[in-house]
């Protein structure tokens, strides 16, 4: 074992958010056997971490930034806050975490009217934030398989693309005893995303319908068979995704008091994890004040927005029927992690005031316009990153973001995963159900300067002169 690896060990328990019953953390458990509600993981020895003050933890995590230990290079830089039951040999590191925070291009920041930055989680190994949770979930599976001496475990997930890519990647790296199966809604995953689990060798199964339908199938499998469910219902994944909050706090010098964090809601696992991470840091004194959290939802899949837009005394949870959305990872009408959101948002508001947690709604048109605008200014935002920028602009217009505040937008995946939607925008090819009409000022298409036959029968220099002449005419160049 590396001398850098922590000696501290915690004790993890599943805690049911419905009935409050607790279960040992050394089993594959996704919902409460007693009442069926979702679970959160808690370290029952977390109080021991308070023996050190906030300055101790800040210094420790800053020092680990220069480690050469693979086990501490990624999300497990914050080992004591995540899953401190794992040994060094259990931790699977593929380069996940510590993704860059990129300040908005000055021209874009001026256009938006609010200073902000993107955290580029598309620069994770499988090109999405899901690798944070998978690093933790698969490290736990290695630990559990070693402990239980299991010779085969089937890992399974439902996905709109990113989850399947991440799950297949980590399963293929670890190998036996793990085998990967992913369930996808037929025709609802981009070709780029579909290529990823196929390339990693996973068994890829498609079903008609939408993500919610596939998720129900996976839930039935997890209830009846010994399979490792890898959607955000998996509480170990939530732990790994807390690292987003730790990294943001560390990047801003552990002062998050003026930050507004914008997060696409989707299945609600990521926003759950981010709130949980900030609350842990606050409890340990690592940060002295909490940031404000903004969930963002498209009007085509907005059950969490509808819930929180109602007055507090009359809120009622109702899943919605989703419509086609360019923010495919967020196209979920019945988020599995909503009970977690409700529980953690309540704690967040209690600790930092009623404006500490809010949800804003955006239109599909705004998502695409914002994504194109961001990428026109040197960013690599996916459609979910566009959703966050649209959410920031709507929050600005509603007066929800104040003077002196700085926004951090979660770009959950790499822009290349959603290049097909960009092409549809440029070619005005969106089906009516999306409700998107391209802004011609943002559209960009290649121009053919000469017909194909212009190349025929000419040597290289002759054609080059003709080609240069066409370029000069198109650009209006003046000879020097």
Residue pairs with C-beta under 8 A, 6 or more apart in sequence:
1 87
1 88
1 89
2 69
2 71
2 88
4 64
4 67
4 69
4 72
5 69
5 71
5 72
5 79
5 88
6 79
6 80
6 84
8 48
8 49
8 80
8 84
9 45
9 84
9 85
10 43
10 44
10 45
10 46
10 48
10 80
10 84
10 85
11 25
11 43
11 44
11 45
11 85
12 25
12 41
12 42
12 43
12 44
12 83
12 85
13 22
13 23
13 24
13 25
13 41
13 42
13 44
14 22
14 23
14 24
14 25
14 29
14 32
14 39
14 40
14 41
14 235
15 22
15 39
15 40
15 41
15 42
16 22
16 23
16 32
16 34
16 35
16 37
16 38
16 39
17 37
17 38
17 39
17 40
17 339
17 340
17 343
18 32
18 35
18 36
18 37
18 38
18 339
19 32
19 34
19 35
19 37
21 32
21 34
21 35
23 29
23 32
23 33
23 39
25 41
25 85
26 144
26 147
27 144
28 144
28 222
28 226
28 227
28 228
28 229
29 39
30 38
30 39
30 219
30 222
30 229
30 233
30 234
30 235
31 37
31 38
31 39
31 219
31 223
31 233
32 38
32 39
37 339
38 233
38 235
38 336
38 337
38 339
38 340
39 235
40 235
40 238
40 276
40 340
40 343
41 83
41 235
41 236
41 238
41 239
43 84
46 280
49 57
49 80
49 81
49 284
50 283
50 284
53 285
54 254
54 284
54 285
54 286
54 287
54 288
57 80
57 284
57 285
57 286
58 254
58 286
61 77
61 78
61 246
61 250
62 250
64 72
64 77
65 77
65 250
67 73
67 77
69 88
70 91
70 93
71 79
71 88
71 91
71 93
72 79
73 93
73 98
74 93
74 94
74 95
74 96
74 97
74 98
74 135
74 243
75 82
75 96
75 97
75 132
75 135
75 136
75 240
75 243
76 82
76 86
76 91
76 93
76 135
76 136
76 139
77 97
77 98
77 243
77 246
78 242
78 243
78 246
79 86
81 242
81 246
81 277
81 280
81 281
82 136
82 239
82 240
82 242
82 243
83 136
83 139
83 140
83 236
83 239
83 240
85 143
86 139
86 140
86 143
87 143
89 142
90 139
90 140
90 142
90 143
90 146
91 135
91 139
91 142
92 135
92 138
92 139
92 142
92 170
92 173
92 174
93 135
94 125
94 131
94 135
94 169
94 170
94 173
95 124
95 125
96 124
96 125
96 131
96 132
96 134
96 135
97 124
97 131
97 132
97 135
97 243
97 247
98 247
99 119
99 120
99 121
99 122
99 123
99 124
99 247
100 119
100 120
100 123
101 117
101 118
101 119
101 120
101 247
101 248
101 251
101 408
102 117
102 118
102 119
102 120
102 379
103 109
103 115
103 116
103 117
104 112
104 115
104 116
104 117
104 118
104 377
104 379
105 377
105 378
105 379
107 377
108 373
108 374
108 377
108 379
109 115
109 116
111 373
112 389
112 392
112 393
112 396
113 396
114 392
114 396
114 401
114 405
114 407
115 406
115 407
116 389
116 392
116 406
116 407
116 408
116 409
117 406
117 407
117 408
117 409
118 374
118 379
118 381
118 385
118 408
118 409
118 411
119 244
119 247
119 248
119 408
119 409
119 410
119 411
120 379
120 380
120 411
121 128
121 129
121 132
121 244
121 410
121 411
121 412
121 413
122 128
122 380
122 382
122 385
122 411
122 412
122 413
122 414
122 415
122 417
123 380
123 414
124 130
124 131
124 132
124 166
125 131
125 169
126 162
126 165
126 166
126 169
126 196
127 162
127 165
127 196
127 413
127 414
127 416
127 417
128 162
128 165
128 166
128 329
128 412
128 413
128 414
128 417
129 162
129 241
129 244
129 270
129 410
129 412
129 413
130 162
130 163
130 165
130 166
130 167
131 166
131 169
131 170
132 240
132 241
132 243
132 244
133 166
133 232
133 234
133 236
133 237
133 238
133 239
133 240
133 241
133 269
133 273
134 166
134 167
134 169
134 170
134 230
134 237
134 240
135 170
135 240
136 236
136 237
136 239
136 240
136 241
137 170
137 228
137 230
137 234
137 236
137 237
137 240
138 155
138 170
138 171
138 174
138 178
140 236
141 153
141 155
141 174
141 178
141 228
142 174
144 150
145 153
145 177
145 178
150 177
151 176
151 177
152 176
152 177
152 179
153 177
153 178
153 179
153 226
153 227
153 228
154 178
154 179
154 181
154 225
154 226
154 227
154 228
155 167
155 171
155 178
155 179
155 180
155 181
155 227
155 228
155 230
156 180
156 181
156 182
156 183
156 218
156 221
156 222
156 227
156 228
156 229
156 230
157 163
157 164
157 167
157 182
157 183
157 218
157 229
157 230
157 231
158 182
158 183
158 184
158 211
158 214
158 215
158 217
158 218
158 231
159 165
159 167
159 182
159 183
159 184
159 189
159 197
159 211
159 214
159 231
160 184
160 185
160 188
160 189
160 193
160 211
160 328
160 329
160 331
160 332
161 184
161 189
161 190
161 193
161 194
161 196
161 328
161 329
161 417
162 193
162 329
162 412
162 413
162 417
163 182
163 230
163 231
164 182
164 184
164 189
164 193
164 196
164 197
164 202
164 204
165 193
165 196
165 197
165 200
167 180
167 182
167 197
167 202
167 230
168 180
168 182
168 196
168 197
168 200
168 201
168 202
169 196
169 200
171 178
171 179
171 180
171 200
171 202
172 180
172 200
172 201
172 202
178 228
179 203
180 197
180 200
180 201
180 202
180 203
181 202
181 203
181 204
181 205
182 197
182 202
182 203
182 204
182 205
183 205
183 206
183 207
183 214
183 217
183 218
184 194
184 204
184 205
184 206
184 207
184 214
185 206
185 207
185 208
185 209
185 210
185 211
185 213
185 214
186 206
186 207
186 208
186 209
188 210
188 211
188 328
188 331
189 328
190 328
190 417
190 418
190 420
190 421
191 420
192 416
192 417
192 418
192 419
192 420
193 417
194 204
197 204
198 204
207 213
207 214
207 217
210 322
210 331
210 333
211 267
211 331
211 332
212 319
212 322
212 332
212 333
212 334
215 231
215 336
218 229
218 231
219 229
219 233
221 227
221 229
222 229
222 233
228 234
230 237
231 237
231 267
231 269
231 336
232 238
232 267
232 268
232 269
232 270
232 272
232 336
232 337
233 336
233 337
237 269
238 269
238 272
238 273
238 276
238 337
238 340
239 273
240 273
241 269
241 270
241 273
241 274
242 273
242 274
242 276
242 277
242 280
243 277
244 270
244 273
244 274
244 277
244 410
245 261
245 273
245 274
245 275
245 276
245 277
245 278
245 281
246 277
246 281
248 256
248 259
248 261
248 291
248 408
249 256
249 278
249 281
249 286
249 287
252 259
254 286
254 287
255 287
255 288
256 278
256 287
256 289
256 290
256 291
257 287
257 288
257 289
257 290
257 291
258 291
258 404
258 405
258 406
259 291
259 292
259 405
259 406
259 407
259 408
260 291
260 292
260 293
260 294
260 392
260 395
260 401
260 405
260 406
260 407
260 408
261 274
261 291
261 292
261 293
261 294
261 407
261 408
261 410
262 294
262 296
262 388
262 389
262 391
262 392
262 395
262 407
262 408
262 409
262 410
263 270
263 271
263 274
263 293
263 294
263 295
263 296
263 388
263 410
264 270
264 295
264 296
264 297
264 327
264 329
264 330
264 384
264 387
264 388
264 410
264 412
265 271
265 295
265 296
265 297
265 304
265 305
265 330
265 335
265 341
265 359
266 327
266 329
266 330
266 332
266 335
266 384
267 332
267 335
267 336
267 337
268 304
268 335
268 336
268 337
268 338
268 340
268 341
269 336
269 337
269 340
270 410
270 412
271 293
271 295
271 337
271 341
272 337
272 340
272 341
272 344
274 293
274 410
275 293
275 341
275 344
275 345
275 347
275 348
275 357
276 344
278 287
278 290
278 291
278 293
278 348
279 290
279 344
279 347
279 348
279 351
281 287
282 288
282 289
282 290
282 351
289 352
290 348
290 351
290 352
290 356
292 352
292 355
292 356
292 357
292 358
292 405
293 345
293 348
293 356
293 357
293 358
294 358
294 359
294 360
294 391
294 392
294 395
294 400
295 304
295 305
295 308
295 341
295 357
295 358
295 359
295 360
296 359
296 360
296 361
296 362
296 387
296 388
296 390
296 391
297 303
297 304
297 305
297 330
297 359
297 360
297 361
297 362
298 325
298 327
298 330
298 331
298 361
298 362
298 363
298 364
298 367
298 387
299 361
299 362
299 363
299 364
300 322
300 323
300 324
300 325
300 331
300 364
301 320
301 322
301 323
301 325
301 327
301 330
301 331
301 332
301 333
302 320
302 361
303 317
303 318
303 319
303 320
303 333
303 334
303 335
303 338
304 335
304 338
304 341
304 359
305 359
305 360
305 361
306 318
306 320
307 315
307 316
307 317
307 318
307 338
307 359
308 315
308 358
308 359
309 359
309 361
310 316
317 338
317 342
319 333
319 334
320 333
320 334
321 333
322 331
322 332
322 333
323 433
324 331
324 431
324 433
324 434
325 331
325 364
325 367
325 434
326 364
326 367
326 368
326 371
326 383
326 386
326 418
326 421
326 434
326 436
327 367
327 383
327 384
327 386
327 387
328 383
328 418
329 384
329 412
329 413
330 384
330 387
335 341
345 357
348 356
348 357
349 356
349 357
355 400
358 395
358 400
360 391
360 394
360 395
360 398
360 400
361 394
362 387
362 390
362 391
362 394
363 390
363 435
364 434
364 435
364 436
365 435
365 436
365 437
366 390
366 393
366 394
367 383
367 386
367 387
367 390
368 383
368 386
368 421
368 425
368 436
368 438
369 386
369 390
369 439
369 442
370 381
370 386
370 387
370 389
370 390
370 393
371 381
371 382
371 383
371 385
371 386
371 389
371 415
371 418
371 421
371 422
372 386
372 422
372 425
372 439
372 442
373 389
373 442
374 381
374 385
374 386
374 389
375 381
375 415
375 422
376 442
379 385
379 411
379 415
380 411
380 414
380 415
380 416
381 389
381 409
381 411
381 415
382 411
382 412
382 413
382 414
382 415
382 417
382 418
383 418
383 421
384 410
384 411
384 412
384 413
385 409
385 410
385 411
385 412
385 413
385 415
388 409
388 410
388 411
389 409
392 401
392 407
392 409
395 401
401 407
415 422
423 429
424 430
425 436
425 438
425 442
425 443
426 438
426 443
426 444
426 445
427 445
428 437
428 438
428 443
430 436
430 437
430 438
447 474
449 467
449 470
449 471
449 474
450 466
450 467
450 470
454 463
454 466
455 463
458 466
471 477
